């Protein structure tokens, strides 16, 4: 059983590593911490594999595990009042395809980091990970209506931020 479980989790790792990494990177904005959190996500998946009941997809379940780890970290950060998000962002993210240049991606990631955690979660899951409202509601354990309302408010906050900066119509046009 242990070898089967190890093999299964390795398959999940190979299939969903990039998605989990991108999700955590957007939530935390820290490349160094991101690797640790991805590792922790898959370790937790390994230890809980027999409890995975397949009511949702593996990807949804992994995002749910990652979400809990990330929210715990964000709570710790809030208590410690760490320094704000640094602007070193890898250029290989798929999100760059939505924008004309890397500066727009850096600006957007910086703005996303300024959102409150629930807004950040829905924006990343919807716009970056391309999850459906149903998948997001499963990951966050929210109603679909709450997901839609929170997404609307999060987008409104992002648009407001972008209007304050020069050339802020970018987000308006993208979303």
URTAJO-V791156 format. One record per backbone hydrogen bond with DSSP energy under -0.5 kcal/mol. CO is the residue of the C=O (numbers start at 1). NH is the residue of the N-H. E is the energy in kcal/mol with one decimal. If there is no record, write none. Layout:
# URTAJO-V791156
co->{CO,CO}
nh->{NH,NH}
e->{E,E}
This chain:
# URTAJO-V791156
co->{1,2,3,4,5,6,7,8,9,10,11,12,13,16,17,18,19,20,21,22,23,24,25,29,30,31,32,33,34,35,36,37,38,39,40,41,42,43,44,45,46,48,48,49,51,57,58,59,60,61,62,63,64,65,66,67,68,69,70,71,72,73,74,75,76,77,77,87,90,93,94,95,96,101,101,102,103,104,105,106,107,108,109,110,111,111,112,116,116,117,118,119,120,121,122,123,123,124,124,125,132,133,134,135,136,137,137,143,144,145,146,147,148,149,150,151,152,153,154,155,156,157,158,159,160,161,165,167,168,168,169,170,171}
nh->{5,6,7,8,9,10,11,12,13,14,15,16,17,20,21,22,23,24,25,26,27,28,29,86,34,35,36,37,38,39,40,41,42,43,44,45,46,47,48,49,49,51,52,52,53,61,62,63,64,65,66,67,68,69,70,71,72,73,74,75,76,77,78,79,80,81,82,89,93,96,97,98,99,104,105,106,107,108,109,110,111,112,113,114,114,115,115,119,120,121,122,123,124,125,126,127,128,128,129,131,136,137,138,139,140,141,142,147,148,149,150,151,152,153,154,155,156,157,158,159,160,161,162,163,164,165,168,170,171,172,173,174,175}
e->{-2.8,-2.5,-2.5,-2.6,-2.6,-2.1,-2.0,-2.2,-2.7,-2.5,-2.2,-3.0,-1.7,-2.6,-3.1,-2.6,-2.3,-2.5,-2.9,-2.4,-1.8,-2.9,-3.1,-0.5,-2.0,-1.3,-0.9,-2.3,-2.5,-2.4,-2.7,-2.2,-2.0,-2.3,-2.6,-2.0,-2.3,-2.5,-1.7,-0.6,-0.9,-1.7,-0.7,-1.1,-0.6,-2.2,-2.8,-2.5,-1.9,-2.0,-2.8,-2.8,-1.8,-1.9,-2.8,-2.9,-1.9,-1.9,-2.8,-2.1,-2.1,-2.8,-2.3,-2.0,-2.4,-2.1,-1.0,-0.9,-0.7,-1.5,-1.8,-2.2,-1.5,-0.5,-1.1,-2.6,-2.6,-2.6,-3.0,-2.4,-2.5,-2.9,-2.1,-0.9,-0.7,-0.7,-1.1,-0.6,-2.4,-2.7,-2.0,-2.4,-2.5,-2.7,-2.4,-2.8,-0.8,-1.2,-2.7,-3.0,-2.6,-2.5,-2.0,-2.7,-2.9,-1.1,-1.5,-1.9,-2.5,-2.5,-2.8,-2.7,-2.3,-2.4,-2.6,-2.8,-2.1,-2.3,-2.4,-2.8,-2.3,-2.3,-2.5,-2.0,-1.2,-0.8,-1.2,-1.1,-0.7,-0.6,-2.2,-2.1,-2.6}
